[in-house]
């Protein structure tokens, strides 16, 4: 089991990977609600809450995430 410090380091690595791989031109071209949801996902990796922000089902938001080339990093 990772320590709290190791867990925080893993979370930061995942966040950096999502930031680096995301298609920011696509994200910025989205309507405000979807753009906010995609940015929230990049920062947190929380698919459920991001889908609620976007007012989409998890499946619909996951398709949008893929189009934005944001990796699903756990």
Protein Blocks (a to p, Z undefined) as FASTA:
>chain_A
ZZfklmmmmmmmmmmmmmmmpcfklmmmpcfklmmmmmmmmmnopaklmmmmnopafklm
mmmmmmnopacdZZ
